[in-house]
Amino acid sequence: MLDKKDVVIIGGGINGAGIARDLGLRGISAVLFEKNDFSSGTSAASTRLIHGGLRYLEYFDFKLVHESLTERKILLKIAPHLVFPLPFLLPVYTNHEHGRFLLKAGLTLYDILALGKKLPGHKLHSSSGILQKEHNLRQADLKGGFTYYDCQVPLPERLTVENILDAEQHGVTCNNYHEVIAVEQNGNDLFRVQVQDENGKELEIECKVVINASGPWVNEIASFIDGVNPRLVGGTKGSHIIVRNSIELRHAIYSPAFSDGRPFFILPFERENLLIGTTDLFFDNQPQEAHICAAEIEYLEQETNALLPEIALKKEDILMTYSGIRPLPPVANGKKAGAVTRRHFLHRHVKDNRETGFISVIGGKITTYRQLAEEVSDLVCELLAIDKECLTSQLRLPGANGLEQDSTQLLQFSHVENNYQLIYGAGREEKSQRIAEKPDTLNPVYPDAPETIADIISILRHEKVCHLSDVLLRRSLIGLRIGADKKKVEQIAWLLSDELGWGARKTAAEIELYEREISRSFQWKNPDAALCE
């Protein structure tokens, strides 16, 4: 039997999830399909910031900065359990292209564009003052610096899944591990979308509008309607490394890289670690093939040591890496990857000289996902002749319901120690108590873990989990913490097997699947795989 919906959304990253939630809150009939797990592509490979984009002022993109700062304020309100204020330090050195006075002007404008902000404004510091903040900074040629605030989203995968869960609460069916294998348009402006699940079962949906929010796979999905391979996105690869915070860094650091002036971040992350990035390289291979290469590791290592000499970072100190493809607009030859706009665009496809209801989403970033979703949903309402207002800026995500304060009040502008009571949502303890059929379910999932066995059971029961890797890499930070630790992976896998009814063969297969997926984070150790594409 042919299922009928108004809208089919292709892609379960942050943009697709945000669109699903917005359409659901407007009461529009929709269904979402993601060929892997939710947030398994670009959304999981970001620098994990919700920020105004200070560097975009360099390109005079005031509109994007204002929009980003507005969305930062909204996300602090609707997702206070996932988005946290983070104090930044911006040191100024002699060789930096922009001096203190130009940066002062830029940060003042940054504060102005954030009118009605929830976070403190910037402050100027002398070289001695900035060293009092972080004494491990490079002292040679230091002219002073600034402190300011932006925000961190330690687990953007949960931001995605909470949008998915709220969309489902409002009538949108969201399917992971369902690949769209064909889209056809018939003569009366309706589309037929053919889908296959991971077991090979096929289904077909008829709809009026198709939203292609597949990120770096936009070109591939667009070819269903355009026939040939369109070039709507031209990806750039961004890679990050995770290392121990051996120098007890207290602030996030943002600085132009010494070698090429690119934005360079060193961020406190996941209790005792640092997240360092990012790179920006044009990438023409398949998105799933993206992994860090030797030149990127050397770049990140050298820039870290130039900025923080005391850390003395070596390749052997790297705990994990991750890489992803930014689905940015294609650019002409000669343009730097870092100069490609981070704005988003909506492309309505044309067939037989007529605009269709097939819409591709190009570009965007996590910070502005909600605004992008609002624009897409407004266009859908226009196409369907429906008059429904957007509610996503007013209504909190599910995990925030019950929190009396927002994250700025909860953390009082202090350095964020990832607060798991917040990240896993309001009512975490109550849910854990309800699940605690056995006394040991309130124990840590492994020694010293912030998550309890009950937390994992709650995730399994309520968050559309299909595989072990979904839990470890996209519903929690466990995978980033334990990596390929076989003993801990097996321990958690057998816990899941009891809840999900997996037999020994299925459990072993899930462990192997997780190990294959996590191996990309250690691919740089293999010399044959470390060459840049």
C-alpha positions as CSV (number, residue, x, y, z in Angstrom):
1,M,0.0,0.0,0.0
2,L,1.3,3.4,-1.0
3,D,1.8,5.7,2.0
4,K,1.0,9.4,1.5
5,K,2.5,12.4,3.2
6,D,2.8,16.1,2.5
7,V,6.5,16.2,2.9
8,V,9.4,13.8,2.8
9,I,12.7,14.9,4.4
10,I,15.9,13.2,3.3
11,G,18.7,13.4,5.8
12,G,18.7,13.0,9.6
13,G,21.5,15.4,10.6
14,I,20.8,18.6,12.5
15,N,19.2,20.4,9.6
16,G,16.8,17.5,8.7
17,A,16.0,17.0,12.4
18,G,15.3,20.7,12.9
19,I,13.0,20.8,9.8
20,A,11.1,17.7,11.0
21,R,10.5,19.4,14.4
22,D,9.4,22.6,12.8
23,L,7.0,20.9,10.4
24,G,5.6,18.7,13.2
25,L,4.9,21.7,15.5
26,R,3.0,23.3,12.6
27,G,0.9,20.1,12.2
28,I,2.2,19.3,8.7
29,S,2.2,15.6,7.6
30,A,5.9,14.6,7.1
31,V,8.3,11.7,7.3
32,L,12.1,11.7,7.6
33,F,14.5,9.1,6.3
34,E,18.2,8.9,7.2
35,K,20.3,6.2,5.6
36,N,22.6,5.7,8.6
37,D,22.0,6.9,12.2
38,F,20.8,10.3,13.1
39,S,23.7,12.8,13.3
40,S,26.2,10.3,11.9
41,G,27.6,12.6,9.2
42,T,28.6,16.3,9.3
43,S,26.7,17.1,12.4
44,A,28.9,14.8,14.5
45,A,32.2,16.2,13.0
46,S,31.9,19.9,13.9
47,T,34.0,22.0,16.4
48,R,31.0,21.6,18.8
49,L,30.4,25.3,19.2
50,I,27.3,27.5,19.1
51,H,28.9,30.8,18.2
52,G,28.3,34.1,16.5
53,G,31.1,33.6,14.0
54,L,33.6,36.3,15.0
55,R,35.7,35.5,12.0
56,Y,32.9,36.2,9.6
57,L,33.3,39.9,10.4
58,E,36.5,39.7,8.5
59,Y,34.4,39.1,5.4
60,F,31.9,41.8,6.4
61,D,29.2,39.2,6.7
62,F,27.2,41.2,9.3
63,K,24.0,39.4,8.4
64,L,25.4,36.0,9.2
65,V,27.0,37.2,12.5
66,H,23.8,38.8,13.6
67,E,21.7,35.8,12.7
68,S,24.2,33.5,14.5
69,L,24.2,35.5,17.6
70,T,20.4,35.6,17.6
71,E,20.3,31.9,17.3
72,R,22.9,31.5,20.0
73,K,20.5,33.3,22.4
74,I,17.5,31.2,21.3
75,L,19.4,27.9,21.8
76,L,20.5,29.0,25.3
77,K,16.8,29.3,26.0
78,I,15.4,26.2,24.3
79,A,18.3,23.8,25.0
80,P,19.9,24.9,28.3
81,H,20.8,21.3,29.0
82,L,22.9,21.0,25.8
83,V,24.3,24.5,25.1
84,F,26.6,26.0,27.6
85,P,28.4,29.4,27.9
86,L,32.1,29.1,27.3
87,P,34.8,31.7,28.2
88,F,37.1,32.4,25.3
89,L,40.6,33.9,25.3
90,L,41.8,35.6,22.1
91,P,45.6,36.4,22.4
92,V,47.1,39.0,20.1
93,Y,50.6,38.5,18.7
94,T,52.9,40.8,16.6
95,N,52.6,38.7,13.5
96,H,48.8,38.6,13.5
97,E,47.2,40.3,10.6
98,H,44.6,42.1,12.8
99,G,46.0,44.1,15.7
100,R,44.5,44.9,19.0
101,F,42.6,48.0,17.9
102,L,41.1,46.3,14.9
103,L,40.1,43.3,17.0
104,K,38.7,45.6,19.7
105,A,36.5,47.2,17.0
106,G,35.4,43.8,15.8
107,L,34.5,42.5,19.3
108,T,32.7,45.7,20.0
109,L,30.6,45.2,16.9
110,Y,30.2,41.6,17.9
111,D,28.7,42.7,21.2
112,I,26.4,45.3,19.4
113,L,25.1,42.6,17.0
114,A,24.3,40.5,20.1
115,L,21.8,43.1,21.4
116,G,19.7,41.6,24.2
117,K,22.4,39.0,24.7
118,K,22.5,36.7,27.7
119,L,26.4,36.6,27.9
120,P,28.9,39.2,29.2
121,G,30.7,41.5,26.7
122,H,34.3,41.3,25.8
123,K,37.2,42.7,27.8
124,L,40.7,43.9,26.7
125,H,43.7,42.7,28.6
126,S,47.4,43.6,28.6
127,S,50.0,40.9,27.9
128,S,50.5,40.4,31.6
129,G,46.8,40.3,32.2
130,I,46.2,37.7,29.5
131,L,49.0,35.6,31.0
132,Q,47.4,35.7,34.3
133,K,44.3,34.1,32.7
134,E,46.4,31.4,31.0
135,H,50.1,31.3,31.9
136,N,50.9,28.6,29.4
137,L,50.4,30.8,26.4
138,R,53.3,31.6,24.2
139,Q,54.9,34.7,25.6
140,A,57.1,35.8,22.6
141,D,55.6,38.7,20.7
142,L,52.4,38.7,22.9
143,K,50.8,42.1,22.7
144,G,47.8,41.4,24.9
145,G,44.4,39.9,24.2
146,F,40.7,39.7,24.9
147,T,38.3,37.6,26.8
148,Y,34.7,37.1,25.5
149,Y,32.0,34.5,25.6
150,D,30.5,32.1,23.1
151,C,28.9,28.7,23.7
152,Q,29.7,25.0,23.4
153,V,27.5,22.1,22.5
154,P,29.5,19.1,23.8
155,L,27.2,16.6,22.2
156,P,25.6,18.0,19.0
157,E,24.4,14.4,18.4
158,R,22.0,14.8,21.3
159,L,20.8,18.2,20.0
160,T,19.9,16.3,16.8
161,V,18.2,13.4,18.5
162,E,16.1,15.7,20.8
163,N,14.8,17.5,17.7
164,I,14.0,14.0,16.2
165,L,12.2,12.9,19.4
166,D,10.2,16.2,19.6
167,A,9.3,15.9,15.9
168,E,7.9,12.4,16.6
169,Q,6.0,13.7,19.6
170,H,4.2,16.0,17.1
171,G,3.4,13.4,14.5
172,V,6.5,13.3,12.2
173,T,7.8,9.7,11.7
174,C,11.6,9.7,11.7
175,N,13.4,6.7,10.4
176,N,17.1,5.9,10.8
177,Y,18.8,3.3,8.7
178,H,16.4,3.9,5.8
179,E,18.1,4.9,2.5
180,V,16.2,6.8,-0.2
181,I,17.1,4.9,-3.4
182,A,14.9,6.8,-5.9
183,V,12.7,9.9,-6.3
184,E,10.4,10.3,-9.3
185,Q,8.0,13.1,-10.2
186,N,4.8,12.3,-12.0
187,G,2.7,14.6,-14.1
188,N,0.5,16.0,-11.4
189,D,3.4,17.5,-9.3
190,L,3.5,14.6,-6.9
191,F,6.7,12.7,-6.0
192,R,7.2,9.1,-5.4
193,V,10.1,8.4,-3.0
194,Q,11.4,4.8,-2.8
195,V,13.1,3.8,0.4
196,Q,15.0,0.7,1.5
197,D,15.8,-0.2,5.1
198,E,19.0,-2.0,6.2
199,N,17.4,-5.4,5.9
200,G,16.5,-4.8,2.3
201,K,12.8,-4.1,2.8
202,E,11.4,-1.5,0.5
203,L,8.6,1.0,0.9
204,E,7.2,3.9,-1.2
205,I,5.9,7.3,-0.2
206,E,3.9,9.7,-2.3
207,C,4.3,13.4,-1.3
208,K,3.9,16.9,-2.5
209,V,7.3,18.3,-1.3
210,V,10.7,16.7,-1.0
211,I,13.4,18.3,1.2
212,N,16.9,17.2,0.4
213,A,18.8,17.9,3.6
214,S,21.4,15.2,3.1
215,G,24.4,17.4,3.7
216,P,27.5,16.3,1.7
217,W,25.2,13.8,-0.2
218,V,23.0,16.6,-1.6
219,N,24.4,16.2,-5.1
220,E,23.7,12.5,-5.1
221,I,20.1,12.9,-3.9
222,A,19.6,15.9,-6.3
223,S,20.6,13.7,-9.3
224,F,17.3,11.7,-8.8
225,I,15.4,14.8,-10.0
226,D,18.0,16.5,-12.2
227,G,19.1,13.4,-14.0
228,V,22.8,14.3,-14.3
229,N,25.2,14.8,-11.4
230,P,24.5,18.4,-10.3
231,R,27.2,20.3,-8.4
232,L,25.2,22.1,-5.7
233,V,27.7,21.5,-2.9
234,G,31.5,21.4,-3.0
235,G,32.7,19.9,0.2
236,T,35.6,21.0,2.4
237,K,37.0,18.6,5.0
238,G,37.5,19.6,8.6
239,S,39.5,17.5,11.0
240,H,39.9,17.6,14.8
241,I,42.1,15.9,17.4
242,I,41.4,15.1,21.0
243,V,44.2,15.1,23.5
244,R,44.6,15.2,27.3
245,N,44.4,18.6,29.0
246,S,47.8,18.1,30.5
247,I,48.3,21.9,31.2
248,E,44.9,22.3,32.9
249,L,43.7,24.9,30.4
250,R,40.7,26.8,31.8
251,H,39.6,28.9,28.8
252,A,38.8,28.0,25.3
253,I,41.4,29.6,23.0
254,Y,40.6,31.2,19.6
255,S,43.6,32.5,17.6
256,P,44.6,32.9,14.0
257,A,47.0,30.1,13.1
258,F,50.6,31.2,13.0
259,S,51.3,29.4,9.7
260,D,48.3,30.5,7.6
261,G,46.0,32.8,9.6
262,R,43.1,30.3,9.7
263,P,40.8,30.2,12.7
264,F,42.3,27.9,15.3
265,F,40.5,26.5,18.3
266,I,41.7,24.8,21.5
267,L,38.7,23.9,23.6
268,P,38.3,22.3,27.0
269,F,36.3,19.2,26.3
270,E,34.9,16.1,27.9
271,R,36.2,16.4,31.5
272,E,40.0,16.2,31.2
273,N,40.6,16.6,27.5
274,L,41.1,19.2,24.8
275,L,39.4,19.4,21.4
276,I,41.7,21.0,18.8
277,G,40.9,22.1,15.3
278,T,40.1,22.6,12.6
279,T,41.5,22.1,9.1
280,D,39.8,23.2,5.9
281,L,40.7,21.3,2.8
282,F,38.7,20.9,-0.5
283,F,37.5,17.3,-0.7
284,D,36.2,15.5,-3.8
285,N,35.9,11.9,-2.6
286,Q,32.9,10.2,-1.1
287,P,32.0,11.8,2.3
288,Q,32.2,8.5,4.2
289,E,35.8,8.2,3.2
290,A,36.8,11.3,5.1
291,H,39.5,10.8,7.7
292,I,42.4,12.9,9.0
293,C,45.6,12.7,7.1
294,A,49.3,13.1,8.1
295,A,49.5,16.7,6.9
296,E,46.5,17.7,9.0
297,I,47.9,16.1,12.1
298,E,51.2,17.9,11.6
299,Y,49.4,21.2,11.1
300,L,47.3,20.8,14.3
301,E,50.3,19.6,16.3
302,Q,52.5,22.5,15.2
303,E,49.9,25.2,15.7
304,T,49.1,23.8,19.2
305,N,52.8,23.8,20.2
306,A,53.3,27.3,18.8
307,L,50.4,28.7,20.9
308,L,50.9,26.5,24.0
309,P,54.6,25.6,24.1
310,E,54.3,23.9,27.5
311,I,52.0,21.2,26.2
312,A,54.8,19.8,24.0
313,L,52.2,17.9,21.9
314,K,53.4,14.9,20.0
315,K,51.5,12.6,17.6
316,E,51.6,9.8,20.2
317,D,49.6,12.1,22.6
318,I,46.5,12.0,20.3
319,L,43.6,10.1,21.9
320,M,41.2,10.2,19.0
321,T,40.5,12.1,15.8
322,Y,37.4,12.8,13.7
323,S,36.8,14.3,10.3
324,G,33.7,15.4,8.3
325,I,32.7,17.2,5.2
326,R,31.1,20.7,5.2
327,P,28.4,20.8,2.5
328,L,29.3,24.3,1.3
329,P,28.5,25.9,-2.0
330,P,31.0,25.1,-4.8
331,V,33.5,27.8,-5.6
332,A,35.7,28.9,-8.5
333,N,39.3,27.7,-8.6
334,G,41.7,29.8,-6.6
335,K,39.4,30.6,-3.7
336,K,40.6,29.5,-0.3
337,A,38.5,26.8,1.4
338,G,38.2,29.0,4.5
339,A,36.8,31.9,2.5
340,V,33.8,29.9,1.3
341,T,30.6,31.3,2.8
342,R,29.0,29.5,5.8
343,R,25.6,30.9,4.9
344,H,22.8,28.5,3.9
345,F,20.8,28.5,0.7
346,L,17.6,26.8,-0.5
347,H,17.6,25.6,-4.0
348,R,14.2,24.8,-5.7
349,H,14.8,22.4,-8.6
350,V,13.3,23.1,-12.0
351,K,11.9,20.5,-14.3
352,D,10.4,21.3,-17.8
353,N,11.0,25.0,-17.1
354,R,8.9,24.9,-13.9
355,E,9.9,25.1,-10.3
356,T,9.1,21.9,-8.5
357,G,8.5,21.0,-4.9
358,F,11.9,19.4,-4.7
359,I,14.1,21.6,-2.4
360,S,17.8,21.1,-1.7
361,V,19.4,22.6,1.4
362,I,23.0,23.9,0.8
363,G,25.4,24.9,3.5
364,G,24.6,26.1,7.0
365,K,26.1,25.4,10.4
366,I,24.9,23.9,13.7
367,T,24.4,27.4,15.2
368,T,21.8,28.4,12.6
369,Y,20.1,25.1,12.1
370,R,16.8,26.3,13.7
371,Q,16.6,29.4,11.5
372,L,17.3,27.3,8.5
373,A,14.5,24.9,9.5
374,E,12.2,27.9,9.9
375,E,13.0,29.1,6.4
376,V,12.4,25.7,4.9
377,S,9.2,25.2,6.8
378,D,8.0,28.7,5.7
379,L,8.6,27.7,2.1
380,V,6.8,24.4,2.6
381,C,3.8,26.2,4.0
382,E,3.8,28.5,1.0
383,L,3.9,25.6,-1.4
384,L,1.1,23.8,0.5
385,A,-1.0,27.0,0.9
386,I,-0.9,26.5,4.7
387,D,-0.8,29.4,7.2
388,K,1.0,28.1,10.2
389,E,3.5,30.1,12.4
390,C,6.9,28.8,13.5
391,L,7.0,27.8,17.2
392,T,10.6,26.4,17.5
393,S,12.1,29.6,19.0
394,Q,9.6,29.5,21.9
395,L,9.3,25.9,22.9
396,R,12.1,24.1,24.7
397,L,13.5,20.8,23.5
398,P,12.2,17.8,25.5
399,G,15.2,17.4,27.8
400,A,14.9,21.0,29.0
401,N,11.3,20.7,30.1
402,G,11.4,20.9,33.9
403,L,14.6,23.0,34.2
404,E,13.7,26.2,36.0
405,Q,16.8,28.1,34.9
406,D,18.7,28.4,31.6
407,S,22.3,27.3,31.2
408,T,23.7,30.8,31.8
409,Q,22.2,30.9,35.2
410,L,22.9,27.2,36.0
411,L,26.6,27.6,35.3
412,Q,27.0,31.3,36.3
413,F,29.5,31.9,33.5
414,S,32.0,29.4,34.9
415,H,34.1,27.0,32.8
416,V,31.8,24.2,31.7
417,E,32.6,20.9,33.3
418,N,30.3,18.8,31.2
419,N,27.3,18.5,33.4
420,Y,25.7,15.1,32.7
421,Q,22.7,15.9,34.9
422,L,21.9,18.5,32.2
423,I,23.1,16.8,29.0
424,Y,20.9,13.7,29.5
425,G,17.9,16.0,30.2
426,A,15.7,17.1,33.0
427,G,14.3,14.3,35.1
428,R,17.3,12.1,34.6
429,E,17.3,10.9,38.2
430,E,13.6,10.2,38.2
431,K,13.9,8.2,35.0
432,S,16.8,6.2,36.4
433,Q,14.8,5.4,39.5
434,R,11.9,4.2,37.5
435,I,14.1,1.9,35.4
436,A,16.0,0.6,38.4
437,E,14.3,-2.8,38.5
438,K,17.5,-4.2,39.9
439,P,19.7,-2.3,42.4
440,D,22.8,-2.5,40.2
441,T,21.2,-0.4,37.4
442,L,22.1,2.7,39.3
443,N,25.8,1.8,39.1
444,P,28.1,3.4,36.5
445,V,28.1,1.7,33.1
446,Y,31.8,1.1,33.7
447,P,34.0,2.3,36.6
448,D,34.2,6.1,36.9
449,A,31.7,6.7,34.1
450,P,29.2,9.5,34.6
451,E,26.5,7.5,33.0
452,T,24.6,4.8,34.9
453,I,23.3,1.5,33.6
454,A,19.8,3.0,34.0
455,D,20.9,5.9,31.7
456,I,21.8,3.5,29.0
457,I,18.6,1.5,29.4
458,S,16.6,4.7,29.2
459,I,18.4,5.6,25.9
460,L,17.7,2.1,24.5
461,R,14.0,2.3,25.3
462,H,13.2,5.9,24.2
463,E,15.8,7.1,21.6
464,K,15.4,5.0,18.5
465,V,18.6,2.9,19.0
466,C,19.4,0.2,16.4
467,H,23.0,-0.5,17.0
468,L,25.7,-0.4,19.7
469,S,27.5,2.4,17.9
470,D,24.3,4.5,18.1
471,V,24.5,4.5,21.9
472,L,28.2,4.9,22.3
473,L,28.8,7.5,19.6
474,R,25.6,9.4,19.1
475,R,23.4,9.2,22.2
476,S,26.3,9.7,24.6
477,L,30.0,10.7,24.8
478,I,31.0,7.2,25.9
479,G,32.6,6.3,22.6
480,L,34.7,9.4,22.6
481,R,35.8,8.5,26.0
482,I,36.6,4.8,25.7
483,G,37.5,4.6,22.0
484,A,38.5,1.1,21.1
485,D,38.8,-0.2,24.7
486,K,37.7,-3.7,23.9
487,K,36.9,-4.7,27.5
488,K,34.6,-1.7,28.1
489,V,33.0,-2.0,24.7
490,E,32.2,-5.7,25.3
491,Q,30.9,-4.9,28.8
492,I,28.4,-2.3,27.4
493,A,27.5,-4.5,24.5
494,W,26.4,-7.4,26.7
495,L,24.4,-4.9,28.8
496,L,22.5,-3.9,25.6
497,S,22.0,-7.5,24.6
498,D,20.0,-8.2,27.8
499,E,17.7,-5.2,27.1
500,L,17.4,-5.7,23.4
501,G,17.3,-9.5,23.4
502,W,20.4,-10.0,21.3
503,G,21.9,-13.4,21.2
504,A,25.7,-14.1,21.3
505,R,26.1,-13.9,17.5
506,K,24.2,-10.6,17.2
507,T,26.1,-9.1,20.1
508,A,29.5,-10.1,18.5
509,A,28.4,-8.6,15.2
510,E,27.4,-5.3,17.0
511,I,30.9,-5.1,18.6
512,E,32.5,-5.7,15.3
513,L,30.3,-3.0,13.7
514,Y,31.3,-0.5,16.4
515,E,35.0,-1.4,16.0
516,R,34.8,-0.7,12.3
517,E,33.1,2.6,12.8
518,I,35.4,3.8,15.6
519,S,38.5,2.6,13.6
520,R,38.2,5.7,11.4
521,S,39.2,7.8,14.5
522,F,42.5,5.8,14.6
523,Q,43.1,5.5,10.9
524,W,45.9,8.0,11.1
525,K,48.0,5.3,12.8
526,N,48.0,3.4,9.6
527,P,50.7,4.9,7.3
528,D,49.0,3.6,4.2
529,A,45.8,5.5,5.2
530,A,47.5,8.7,6.4
531,L,48.1,10.3,3.0
532,C,46.1,13.4,2.1
533,E,43.6,12.9,-0.6
